[in-house]
Amino acid sequence: DACHAYQIAKGAGIPESNIILLAYDDIANNSENPFPGKMFNKPDGPDVYEGCTISYKGSDVTAANFLKVLKGDSSAPGPVLKSTAEDKVFVYYTDHGGPGILGVPSGAGDFIHASDLNDALVALNEKNGYKELLFYLEACESGSIFANLLKAPKVKAVTAANPTESSWGWYCPPQDTVQGKSIGSC
């Protein structure tokens, strides 16, 4: 889904230099992938991995680095937000979640806690880091991340689930096929 979002942003004319993607990058070249070097996010859809430029991979995809990127903290090991009060910022986050927490890839550090994420948005606002910010969050219990916590002005959040429900995959067997092969999702 992250590379699909990247392709949508790129296709809408957003320069790649304005897109920062953090992705563990363990799917395209996984031995269980029936299409080595490719990723599909819908049945018989396009390869969304081709042309998907990942800024942070593997062990660099941590809670700390995500928050640094969001706050524009240049101590991060890669690009960070350099947006201004004139910019519209879009953040898309997808991973596992639980009440008040978001996952990061296994072995890549601690969880992202709702209070830390909301504090990062406040910090970005205080440094005039956006005109408007839209945050799409795809994770179980994702509604708990912003419920009664979102304090930063001009931020809108859309979540895949309410604070107490799971967020389910859409293309599960037998609908998870590409070129007649199951991609093993869900």
C-alpha positions as CSV (number, residue, x, y, z in Angstrom):
1,D,0.0,0.0,0.0
2,A,2.9,2.4,0.7
3,C,4.3,2.1,-2.8
4,H,0.8,2.4,-4.2
5,A,0.4,5.7,-2.3
6,Y,3.8,6.8,-3.6
7,Q,2.7,6.1,-7.2
8,I,-0.6,8.0,-6.7
9,A,1.3,11.0,-5.4
10,K,3.9,10.9,-8.2
11,G,1.1,10.5,-10.8
12,A,-0.6,13.5,-9.4
13,G,2.4,15.6,-10.2
14,I,4.1,15.7,-6.8
15,P,7.8,15.8,-7.4
16,E,9.7,12.8,-6.1
17,S,11.9,15.2,-4.2
18,N,8.8,16.1,-2.1
19,I,8.0,12.5,-1.2
20,I,9.7,10.8,1.8
21,L,8.9,7.1,2.0
22,L,9.8,4.9,4.9
23,A,9.3,1.2,4.1
24,Y,11.0,-1.9,5.5
25,D,11.2,-3.2,1.9
26,D,10.8,-6.9,2.7
27,I,8.1,-7.9,0.2
28,A,9.3,-7.4,-3.4
29,N,12.4,-9.6,-3.0
30,N,10.9,-12.0,-0.4
31,S,11.4,-15.7,-1.3
32,E,7.7,-16.2,-0.9
33,N,6.8,-13.6,-3.5
34,P,5.7,-15.4,-6.7
35,F,6.7,-12.3,-8.6
36,P,10.3,-11.5,-7.6
37,G,11.1,-7.8,-7.6
38,K,7.5,-6.8,-8.0
39,M,4.6,-5.8,-5.7
40,F,0.9,-5.6,-6.4
41,N,-1.7,-4.1,-4.2
42,K,-4.7,-5.3,-6.0
43,P,-5.6,-8.3,-8.2
44,D,-4.0,-8.0,-11.7
45,G,-3.0,-4.4,-10.9
46,P,0.2,-2.8,-12.0
47,D,3.5,-3.4,-10.3
48,V,3.6,-0.6,-7.7
49,Y,7.2,-1.4,-6.7
50,E,8.7,-0.2,-10.1
51,G,9.7,3.4,-9.7
52,C,8.9,3.5,-6.0
53,T,11.9,5.3,-4.4
54,I,12.3,4.4,-0.7
55,S,14.1,7.0,1.4
56,Y,14.4,4.9,4.6
57,K,14.7,1.0,4.4
58,G,15.2,-1.8,6.8
59,S,16.6,-0.9,10.2
60,D,16.3,2.8,9.4
61,V,12.5,2.5,9.6
62,T,12.2,3.3,13.3
63,A,9.7,5.2,15.5
64,A,12.5,7.7,16.2
65,N,13.3,8.3,12.6
66,F,9.6,8.6,11.6
67,L,9.1,11.3,14.3
68,K,12.3,13.1,13.2
69,V,11.1,13.1,9.6
70,L,7.7,14.5,10.6
71,K,9.2,17.2,12.8
72,G,11.8,18.2,10.2
73,D,14.7,17.1,12.5
74,S,17.8,17.0,10.3
75,S,19.5,14.6,12.7
76,A,17.6,11.8,10.9
77,P,19.8,9.7,8.6
78,G,17.8,10.7,5.5
79,P,15.5,13.4,4.1
80,V,13.0,15.1,6.5
81,L,10.1,17.4,6.0
82,K,11.2,20.9,4.8
83,S,7.7,22.2,4.4
84,T,6.7,25.7,5.2
85,A,3.5,27.6,6.3
86,E,2.6,27.7,2.6
87,D,2.7,23.9,2.0
88,K,0.0,21.3,2.1
89,V,1.4,18.1,3.7
90,F,0.1,14.6,3.2
91,V,1.2,11.8,5.6
92,Y,0.2,8.2,4.9
93,Y,1.1,5.6,7.5
94,T,0.4,1.9,7.2
95,D,1.5,-0.9,9.7
96,H,0.1,-2.8,12.6
97,G,-1.5,-0.9,15.4
98,G,-3.1,-1.3,18.8
99,P,-4.8,0.9,21.3
100,G,-2.7,4.1,21.4
101,I,0.3,2.6,19.5
102,L,1.5,2.1,16.0
103,G,3.9,-0.6,14.9
104,V,7.2,-0.3,13.2
105,P,8.9,-3.2,11.3
106,S,10.0,-6.1,13.5
107,G,13.4,-5.5,15.0
108,A,13.4,-1.8,14.0
109,G,12.7,-0.2,17.4
110,D,10.0,0.8,19.7
111,F,6.3,1.5,18.9
112,I,5.1,4.9,18.0
113,H,2.9,6.1,20.8
114,A,-0.1,8.3,20.1
115,S,1.1,11.1,22.4
116,D,4.5,11.2,20.7
117,L,2.9,11.4,17.2
118,N,0.5,14.1,18.3
119,D,3.4,16.0,19.9
120,A,5.3,15.8,16.7
121,L,2.4,17.3,14.8
122,V,2.2,20.2,17.3
123,A,6.0,20.7,17.0
124,L,5.7,20.8,13.2
125,N,2.9,23.4,13.5
126,E,4.9,25.5,15.9
127,K,7.7,25.8,13.4
128,N,5.2,26.8,10.7
129,G,5.7,23.5,8.9
130,Y,2.5,23.3,7.0
131,K,-0.5,25.3,5.8
132,E,-2.7,22.2,6.1
133,L,-1.9,18.6,7.0
134,L,-3.8,15.5,6.1
135,F,-2.9,12.3,7.8
136,Y,-4.1,8.9,6.5
137,L,-3.6,6.1,9.0
138,E,-4.1,2.4,8.1
139,A,-3.7,0.2,11.1
140,C,-5.8,-1.8,13.6
141,E,-7.3,0.5,16.3
142,S,-5.9,3.5,14.3
143,G,-8.7,5.7,15.6
144,S,-7.1,5.6,19.0
145,I,-4.1,7.5,17.8
146,F,-6.0,10.7,17.3
147,A,-9.2,10.3,19.5
148,N,-9.2,13.2,22.0
149,L,-5.5,13.8,21.3
150,L,-5.3,15.7,18.0
151,K,-4.4,19.3,19.1
152,A,-2.4,20.6,16.2
153,P,-4.5,23.1,14.2
154,K,-5.3,22.6,10.5
155,V,-4.6,18.9,10.8
156,K,-7.2,16.4,9.6
157,A,-6.9,12.7,10.2
158,V,-8.5,9.8,8.4
159,T,-8.2,6.3,10.0
160,A,-8.9,2.8,8.7
161,A,-10.6,1.8,11.9
162,N,-12.2,3.2,15.0
163,P,-10.3,3.1,18.4
164,T,-11.5,-0.5,19.1
165,E,-11.7,-2.3,15.8
166,S,-9.3,-4.2,13.6
167,S,-8.5,-3.0,10.1
168,W,-8.8,-5.9,7.7
169,G,-7.0,-6.7,4.5
170,W,-9.2,-6.4,1.4
171,Y,-7.9,-8.9,-1.2
172,C,-7.7,-12.2,0.7
173,P,-7.8,-15.7,-1.0
174,P,-9.2,-16.5,-3.4
175,Q,-9.4,-12.9,-4.6
176,D,-5.7,-12.3,-4.1
177,T,-4.5,-13.3,-7.6
178,V,-2.2,-11.7,-10.1
179,Q,-1.8,-13.4,-13.4
180,G,-3.6,-16.5,-12.0
181,K,-1.2,-16.8,-9.0
182,S,-2.1,-16.3,-5.4
183,I,0.1,-13.6,-3.9
184,G,-0.6,-15.0,-0.4
185,S,-2.0,-11.8,1.2
186,C,-4.0,-11.8,4.4
